[in-house]
Amino acid sequence: MQIAILSDTHVPGQADAIPEQFRDLMAQADHVIHAGDFGSHAALADVRERSADLTAVYGNADPGDIDLPPVASVTVEGETFVVSHGMVDFVERAVSSSEGVVFGREDWLDAVASTARARAGTDR
């Protein structure tokens, strides 16, 4: 099972298109996870077109009318992942029932890791 994970494509804001090597990897993957900030409806359509199976969420740089949830979960081969661009309040509700969390924003990682450690009662 191959999973392609990406986020913050920001097309057309920061790039003219998703780089070809990423487009190829998405086409080869069994499942694609995009953690938000497509940047446009066209970028979302491009990812959908190349993905056999897609889990995607809304990011703060996405158009307001883009039809994506702020948080999603997906189970792949028995492992459940929560996908969020960084809306921690949504993630906190879902993280306790998951084996992994995929983020589109690095700055939220410590907050969720701390929450998960607190729930588990460990300092790891």
Legacy VTK file of the C-alpha trace (Angstrom):
# vtk DataFile Version 3.0
C-alpha trace
ASCII
DATASET POLYDATA
POINTS 124 float
0.000 0.000 0.000
1.436 3.367 -1.050
0.136 6.568 0.543
1.100 9.986 -0.812
0.871 12.741 1.815
1.083 16.406 0.895
-0.205 19.832 1.860
0.247 23.539 1.228
0.351 23.284 -2.552
-0.818 26.938 -2.744
-1.629 26.864 -6.472
-1.653 29.475 -7.954
-0.588 31.652 -4.982
2.945 30.305 -4.529
3.307 28.009 -7.544
1.898 27.849 -11.056
1.101 24.140 -10.744
1.718 21.134 -8.540
5.209 19.876 -9.504
5.160 17.008 -11.979
7.043 14.630 -9.661
4.301 15.043 -7.025
1.600 14.590 -9.649
3.282 11.333 -10.726
3.540 10.097 -7.113
-0.143 10.851 -6.514
-1.086 8.894 -9.637
0.966 5.900 -8.442
-0.330 5.943 -4.846
-3.154 3.762 -3.589
-4.350 6.615 -1.365
-3.592 10.348 -1.299
-3.856 12.534 1.800
-3.824 16.318 1.315
-3.722 18.311 4.555
-5.138 21.545 3.166
-4.149 24.767 1.440
-4.772 23.638 -2.120
-5.003 27.332 -2.960
-7.727 27.016 -5.589
-10.549 24.881 -6.929
-8.294 24.034 -9.885
-5.587 22.611 -7.609
-8.171 20.466 -5.793
-9.502 19.223 -9.149
-5.945 18.393 -10.248
-5.324 16.323 -7.109
-8.710 14.576 -7.395
-8.025 13.719 -11.041
-4.736 12.024 -10.182
-5.833 10.244 -7.002
-7.311 6.757 -6.925
-8.611 7.490 -3.417
-8.369 10.914 -1.725
-8.739 12.201 1.815
-8.493 15.996 1.928
-9.264 18.839 4.328
-9.774 22.596 4.179
-6.815 24.883 4.864
-6.733 28.554 5.809
-5.522 29.540 2.306
-8.312 27.681 0.492
-11.275 29.467 -1.123
-14.142 29.892 1.340
-16.526 27.938 -0.870
-14.277 24.901 -1.390
-16.195 21.777 -0.367
-13.812 20.198 2.154
-14.105 19.474 5.878
-11.726 21.073 8.419
-10.787 17.632 9.746
-11.151 14.111 8.361
-10.173 10.620 9.382
-9.247 7.723 7.177
-8.472 4.091 7.925
-5.874 2.509 5.669
-5.018 -1.151 6.208
-6.354 -1.047 9.759
-4.560 2.159 10.811
-6.682 5.257 11.412
-5.264 8.709 10.679
-6.704 12.115 11.468
-6.013 14.764 8.826
-6.129 18.483 9.631
-4.487 21.625 8.396
-4.059 22.719 11.976
-7.435 23.390 13.533
-6.466 21.866 16.881
-9.901 22.050 18.522
-11.249 19.646 15.889
-8.168 17.438 16.112
-8.288 17.108 19.892
-11.702 15.479 19.586
-10.500 12.951 17.018
-6.882 12.206 17.993
-7.689 9.868 20.885
-9.178 7.287 18.497
-6.337 7.362 15.954
-2.940 5.802 15.430
-1.550 8.816 13.567
-2.188 12.441 12.751
-1.277 14.154 9.447
-0.815 17.937 9.601
-0.396 20.585 6.956
1.112 23.046 9.429
4.168 22.270 11.530
3.444 24.893 14.199
0.456 22.900 15.509
2.391 19.660 15.973
3.658 20.402 19.496
0.182 21.371 20.703
-1.381 18.119 19.542
1.589 16.009 20.646
1.295 17.550 24.117
-2.434 16.814 24.170
-1.870 13.199 23.111
0.892 12.733 25.716
-1.341 14.215 28.412
-4.160 11.811 27.528
-1.759 8.872 27.557
-0.148 9.983 30.830
3.373 9.840 29.380
6.211 12.270 28.659
7.264 10.589 25.397
LINES 1 125
124 0 1 2 3 4 5 6 7 8 9 10 11 12 13 14 15 16 17 18 19 20 21 22 23 24 25 26 27 28 29 30 31 32 33 34 35 36 37 38 39 40 41 42 43 44 45 46 47 48 49 50 51 52 53 54 55 56 57 58 59 60 61 62 63 64 65 66 67 68 69 70 71 72 73 74 75 76 77 78 79 80 81 82 83 84 85 86 87 88 89 90 91 92 93 94 95 96 97 98 99 100 101 102 103 104 105 106 107 108 109 110 111 112 113 114 115 116 117 118 119 120 121 122 123
